[in-house]
Amino acid sequence: MTDGAGLSLFLKSLSELAHGLHAPSVPPVWERQLLIASASARVTHTHREYDDNVEPEAVVVGDCLVTRSFFFGREEFAAIRRLLPPGLRSSTFDALTSFLWRCRTVAMSPDPNTEMRMTCIVNSRSKLSNPPIPSGYYGNVFAIPVAIATAKDLMEKPLEFPLRLIQEAKSSVTEDYLRSVAALMATRGRPMFVTAENYLVSDLRRFDIGKVDFGPWGKPVYGGTAKAGIATFPGVSFYVPFKNKKGETGTVVAISLPALAMEKFVEELNGVFMAGYSAKFKRTIVLKSKF
């Protein structure tokens, strides 16, 4: 029904009503026809996210999965940056996503020739201008471009390699790309994106969901998802702003993996983040199950 931007707008509107406003400051609109493909629309881009020749991923029974939440603060991001060439420009999203993609691949131990996928949810409201998306639109306006690499390349090449792939995938999302997706949906009957060997991430940090004030109840302690995954697809993580018990602000990411893979995943992270700490002063990046 809605994406992160739409949910943020909805919650802020509820907050305004809770504070006594008679109507939201940003009037809600429907206008879903703005995203419907026209009769003359054509698929003009290659959309690997909707490949139709990939075997669907087997559903993993819930009891076989382990979910952990990991905190990434200033020190963790600095450690990830040290894995990249000095002076390389990248956002915290690109750096963290490339790092998690590689660590998750190592943990899953796939065949070296397996194609691994990294899907990023890209907020596309500002990319559409003809016509533009109204500011009060609550519905979904995002793209899911995919970066693809073999497991061997992800595990053996420098971190700059997956980072560049992610940047290229994100930069491919233009207005023409989005119109092409709409045409693909119309001609192929709304196909499901590929889930096999796929890791999908969504960045909720800039939507300020955790700062919504409902008056007498105050601000929320936590504003984000309760767990990783969506329905039967466990390979989904959300980046949520978070303040740990020490008062450090950072990003919390919930990840679901099979038990043995989770052990290897934690080892991979510890190998990077604990290198500069003695056993007496180790940092804790795995949060309690509450988050």
Secondary structure by P-SEA (a helix, b strand, c coil): cccaaaaaaaaaaaaaaaaccccccbbbbcccccccccccccccccccccccccccccccccccbbbbbbbbcaaaaaaaaaaccccccccaaaaaaaaaaaaaaaaacccccbbbbbbbbcccccccccccccccccccbbbbbbbbbcaaaaacccaaaaaaaaaaaaacccaaaaaaaaaaaaaacccccccccbbbbbbccccccccccccccccccccccccccccccccccccccccccccbbbbbbbbbccaaaaaaaaaaaaacccccccccccccccccccc
